[in-house]
Amino acid sequence: MTKVVYPSSLPYPFAKAVRAGDFVFISGQLPFGPDGTMVHGPIEVQTRQVLENIKATLEETGCTLADVVKNMIWLEEERDFGGFNKIYAEYFGDNPPARATVGSVLMLDAKIEVETLAYKPLKG
């Protein structure tokens, strides 16, 4: 099995992503902008930033949103579920991956965190 670690640029002890064979595991993504600062705003703004971060990390690992097989979502506020779903549908459309969404207190000042699992066989 091939294992490739994609280091995080944030000052925390975790990898941004890890490819283990044909699977790519993306660590929980918060709405950090390209400059590393938290993007604040309504759930729609934060959701879009998180999904853009995931999309960029997928591209870095040789994957696309079409390769995502599972997402785990944590929302700080249950009332944000509708706004989150609206943006999520823009990214995953008619063939969405499996998913779980729960309400939870997050470790940093964000409304959302998303962890992603993608599957894309390595070319052999």
Backbone as a ProteinNet text record, in pm:
[ID]
protein_1_A
[PRIMARY]
MTKVVYPSSLPYPFAKAVRAGDFVFISGQLPFGPDGTMVHGPIEVQTRQVLENIKATLEETGCTLADVVKNMIWLEEERDFGGFNKIYAEYFGDNPPARATVGSVLMLDAKIEVETLAYKPLKG
[TERTIARY]
84.1	0	88.8	53.9	123.9	59.1	140.8	89.3	162.2	86.8	143	74.8	154	101.1	113.3	4.7	2	-3.2	108	112.5	20.1	-27.1	-110.7	-23	-70.2	1.9	-39.4	-139.2	-184.8	-94.6	-86.7	4.1	-54.6	-110.9	-170.6	-111.6	-107	-42.6	-132.8	-156.7	-232.6	-193.8	-216.8	-195.8	-322.6	-306.4	-422.2	-494.8	-417.1	-472.9	-369.6	-421.1	-335.3	-394.8	-310.6	-353	-300.4	-390.9	-355.2	-406.7	-317.8	-359.9	-453.8	-571.5	-669.2	-760.1	-743.2	-827.4	-752.4	-824.3	-769.7	-857.4	-793.8	-860.7	-824.3	-924.7	-900.2	-944.6	-851.7	-881.6	-995.6	-1061.8	-1170.7	-1128.8	-1206.8	-1177.2	-1269.2	-1208.7	-1280.4	-1273.1	-1351.1	-1351.6	-1232	-1112.2	-993.7	-976.9	-949.4	-923.8	-783.1	-749.1	-616	-502.1	-530.4	-426.5	-415.9	-495.8	-488.9	-573.2	-649.7	-737	-879.2	-950.6	-1087.7	-1178.6	-1258.6	-1358.4	-1486.4	-1529.6	-1651.5	-1767.3	-1886.8	-2004.7	-2109	-2218.2	-2325.6	-2282.4	-2363.7	-2330.7	-2304	-2373.4	-2351.8	-2209.2	-2159	-2023.6	-1921.1	-1940.3	-1845.5	-1849.6	-1968	-1979.4	-1906.4	-1926.1	-1860.1	-1707.8	-1656.4	-1511.1	-1458.8	-1530.8	-1489.2	-1487.2	-1590.2	-1596.9	-1492.6	-1459.5	-1350.7	-1216.9	-1198.5	-1076.8	-1066	-1178.1	-1179.6	-1150.5	-1212.8	-1190.7	-1042.8	-978.8	-836.9	-749.2	-781.5	-703.2	-721.4	-842.6	-865.7	-780.4	-777.1	-697	-549.8	-502.5	-362.4	-330.5	-428.9	-408.2	-443.7	-479.4	-513.8	-658.7	-743.7	-885.9	-973.4	-1102.9	-1202.1	-1319.2	-1413.9	-1534.2	-1609.1	-1596.7	-1663.2	-1606.8	-1486.4	-1424	-1462.7	-1535	-1574	-1680.8	-1656.7	-1752.8	-1824.1	-1766.9	-1829.9	-1784.9	-1878.4	-1849.3	-1909.9	-1838.5	-1888.7	-1891.7	-2009.8	-2028.5	-2067.7	-2003.6	-2040.9	-2086.8	-2206.4	-2259.1	-2270.3	-2224.4	-2231.7	-2378.3	-2461.4	-2602.4	-2693.5	-2785.9	-2880.1	-2961.4	-2989.7	-3071	-3000.1	-2868.9	-2793.5	-2804.3	-2875.8	-2883.6	-2934.5	-3039.4	-3095.6	-2998.3	-2933.6	-2836	-2716.7	-2672.6	-2563.2	-2603	-2721.4	-2766.8	-2774.2	-2816.1	-2828.1	-2691.8	-2587.2	-2454	-2396.6	-2415.1	-2365.1	-2418	-2546.2	-2607	-2542.4	-2495.3	-2426.9	-2297.8	-2232.2	-2104.8	-2120.6	-2224.9	-2236.9	-2354.9	-2441.2	-2544.1	-2624.9	-2638.7	-2728.6	-2672.8	-2543.5	-2481.6	-2400.8	-2467.7	-2394.1	-2335	-2227.6	-2168	-2251	-2217.8	-2277.6	-2239.2	-2321	-2295.2	-2361.5	-2302.3	-2364.4	-2347.6	-2448.2	-2443.4	-2491.4	-2410.6	-2446.5	-2425.1	-2495.2	-2473.3	-2367.9	-2274.9	-2164.4	-2096.2	-2042.2	-1957.6	-1823.4	-1776.4	-1650.4	-1536	-1415.4	-1299	-1255.5	-1279.2	-1244.3	-1371.6	-1360.7	-1476.4	-1526.4	-1594.6	-1648.9	-1788.7	-1865	-2000.1	-2004	-1895.3	-1896.5	-1757.9	-1755.8	-1634.7	-1677	-1596.5	-1626.9	-1502.6	-1519.9	-1415.7	-1457.6	-1362.5	-1394.5	-1312.9	-1376.8	-1311.4	-1336.4	-1227.6	-1237.5	-1175.4	-1220.6	-1167.5	-1128.2	-999.9	-952	-833.9	-853	-745.4	-618.3	-507.6	-377.4	-354.1	-296	-262.9	-140.4	-147.6	-48.4	60.2
-117.4	0	123.9	218.3	345.7	442.3	513	615.7	745.7	850.5	981.7	1081.1	1161.4	1260.8	1399	1473.7	1611.9	1700.6	1765.1	1841.6	1962.7	1999.1	2117.1	2239.8	2351.4	2477.3	2547.2	2492	2550.1	2502.9	2578.8	2543.1	2440.9	2331.9	2229.1	2093.3	1998.2	1868.7	1770.3	1796.9	1703.4	1723.3	1620.5	1630	1685.3	1764.2	1813.6	1696.4	1600.5	1481.4	1370.2	1248	1130.3	1038.6	998.5	896.9	764.9	669.5	534	440.7	400.8	319.1	397.8	343.1	406.4	506.4	522.5	613.2	739.6	851.5	979	1026.2	1045.8	1093	1238.9	1326.3	1468.7	1504.8	1562.3	1602.5	1703.9	1713.2	1808.5	1947.8	2005.3	2137.9	2241.8	2348.5	2464.4	2575.1	2681	2786.5	2881.8	2827.1	2911.1	2959	3087.7	3142.9	3109.9	3145.7	3117.1	3175.7	3284.6	3346.6	3283.5	3179	3109.1	3168.5	3273.5	3330.6	3277.1	3269.6	3218.4	3312.9	3257.5	3334.1	3331.5	3448	3457	3495.9	3481.9	3514.5	3407.7	3416.4	3318.3	3179.4	3081	2941.5	2922.2	2995.4	2979.7	3019.5	3127.8	3175.3	3075.7	3030.1	2936.4	2800.5	2754.8	2627.3	2633.8	2741.6	2757.2	2755.2	2823.4	2825.2	2685.9	2614.1	2478.1	2388.1	2395.7	2309.5	2349.2	2476.5	2519	2465.2	2464.7	2408.2	2258.7	2188.2	2044.8	2021.9	2100.1	2088	2108.8	2209	2236.2	2121.9	2068.5	1957.3	1832.4	1807.8	1695.3	1708.6	1827.9	1849.8	1822.9	1865.6	1843.2	1693.5	1612.5	1468.2	1391.2	1463.1	1397.9	1354.4	1409.1	1373	1493.3	1466.5	1571.8	1545.6	1636.9	1616.6	1489.9	1450.1	1328.6	1202.5	1211.3	1095.9	1081.9	1179.5	1176	1068.8	980.7	874.2	896.9	981	1003.8	1137.3	1212	1334	1322.3	1373.2	1384.6	1533.3	1582.7	1725.5	1752	1852.6	1901.2	2045.4	2073.8	2209.7	2258.8	2380	2439.2	2461.9	2500.9	2531.7	2448.1	2377.5	2296.5	2380.9	2503.6	2591.1	2626.3	2600.2	2628.2	2516.7	2409.4	2293.2	2328.2	2410.2	2447.2	2525.4	2625.9	2706	2623.2	2534.6	2444.1	2355.9	2293.3	2202.3	2270.5	2396.9	2471.5	2479.6	2516.3	2528	2389.6	2294.5	2158.5	2100.2	2123.2	2071.3	2132.2	2256.2	2318.6	2243.4	2188.7	2120.6	1972.4	1907.7	1763	1720.4	1811.9	1791.1	1663.1	1599.5	1485.9	1353.1	1343.3	1219.2	1242.7	1282.3	1315	1190.4	1210.6	1099.3	1065.1	953.8	922.7	1034.9	1053.3	1166.7	1147.3	1206.9	1219.8	1365.2	1420.2	1558.5	1560.6	1619	1625.9	1767.3	1801.3	1926.3	1903.2	1997.4	1977.7	2110.5	2120.4	2234.5	2211.6	2310.3	2298	2356.3	2312.8	2352.6	2496.1	2546.2	2684	2760.2	2890.3	2976.6	2966.6	2856.4	2832.6	2774.4	2781.8	2726.3	2585.2	2542.9	2416.6	2354.8	2221.4	2144.9	2025.7	1993.9	1881.4	1795.4	1665.6	1565.8	1484.6	1451.5	1390.1	1263.3	1166.2	1043.8	1030	1018.6	1001.6	867.9	816.6	691	713.9	693.7	703	608.8	499.6	401.3	464.3	422.5	464.8	398.1	471.5	412.1	326.2	204.7	111.4	78.7
0	0	0	-82.5	-88.6	9.3	86.7	177.4	147.1	117.3	89	182	252.6	346	282.8	287	238.7	362.5	397.8	522.9	521.4	638.6	655.1	667.9	617	633.6	763.1	831.2	957.2	1071.3	1178	1288.4	1385.7	1333.1	1416.3	1376.5	1468.1	1439.4	1364	1236.1	1152.6	1007.2	927.7	783.4	719.9	616.3	541	477.1	426.5	362.8	367.4	358	349	242.6	147.6	51.2	102.8	118.1	159.1	50.2	-38.6	-151.7	-240.7	-263.1	-351.8	-280.8	-150.9	-72.6	-34.6	-34.4	11.9	127.4	241.8	362.4	381.8	380.7	401.4	542.2	617.9	755.1	757.4	872	888.4	845.2	756	702.1	764.6	811.3	863.2	758.9	774.3	673.1	682.7	664.8	657.5	514.4	497.9	366.1	320.6	198	144	227.9	300.4	382.7	521.8	548.8	676.6	787.6	757.6	859.7	841.8	952.8	951.5	873.4	783.6	710.2	793.8	837.1	916.5	825.7	875.9	797.8	818.3	742.9	757.7	711.3	741.2	709.5	561.1	475.6	331.8	292.9	348.6	319.8	373	496.5	555.5	485.4	447	375.6	242.4	169.2	39.3	57	160.1	182.5	215.6	302	337.8	214.3	132.6	14.7	-89.5	-98.9	-187.7	-136.6	-4.3	53.9	22.5	35.7	5.2	-142.8	-228.1	-372.4	-406	-346	-371.2	-320.7	-204.7	-150.8	-235.7	-282	-371.8	-497.5	-555.9	-676.2	-648.4	-531.5	-493.7	-485.6	-450.5	-436.5	-563.9	-669.8	-795.5	-805.6	-720.7	-718.7	-752.2	-766.8	-787.1	-693	-691.4	-610.5	-651.7	-777.7	-825.8	-761	-703.9	-638.9	-491.7	-438.4	-296.8	-276.6	-179.4	-149.1	-15.4	71.3	202.1	258	315.8	390.1	528.6	625.5	762.5	794.4	830.6	852.5	996.8	1055.3	1187.3	1172.2	1221.7	1221.3	1365.2	1389.9	1523	1563.4	1466.8	1493.4	1404.2	1463.2	1384.7	1288	1324.6	1238.5	1108.3	1098.6	976.9	872.5	905	817.2	677.5	668.6	538.7	452.5	510	435.8	392.1	479.8	445.5	327.2	334.8	229.2	93.5	92.3	-32.3	-103.3	-29.8	-88.8	-120.2	-30	-49.1	-180.8	-209.6	-332.6	-456.8	-449.1	-562.4	-596.9	-497.5	-517.7	-551.9	-496.8	-514.8	-599.7	-637.3	-737.3	-730.6	-848.9	-865	-814.6	-794.5	-748.9	-621.9	-514.1	-391.6	-325.4	-250.5	-177.1	-53.9	9.9	139.4	235.5	339.9	427	561.5	662.5	793.7	835	899.6	947.1	1090.5	1177.7	1319.2	1371.2	1479.3	1549.8	1655.9	1668.6	1761.8	1792.5	1912.3	1944.9	1875.5	1800.7	1728.5	1810.9	1782	1860.5	1834.1	1714	1679.4	1646.8	1631	1609.4	1465.6	1435.9	1302.2	1315.7	1208.7	1206.9	1150.3	1082.2	1009.4	1003.2	1000.6	972.1	886.6	785.4	696.4	678.8	700	677	554.6	468.3	339.3	315	252.6	207.7	58.3	-17.6	-162.7	-202	-314.7	-368	-514.2	-541.3	-679.5	-693.3	-766.5	-781	-838.3	-782.8	-834.4	-968.6	-1058.5	-1188.6	-1170.5	-1220.9	-1189.6	-1274.3
[MASK]
++++++++++++++++++++++++++++++++++++++++++++++++++++++++++++++++++++++++++++++++++++++++++++++++++++++++++++++++++++++++++++

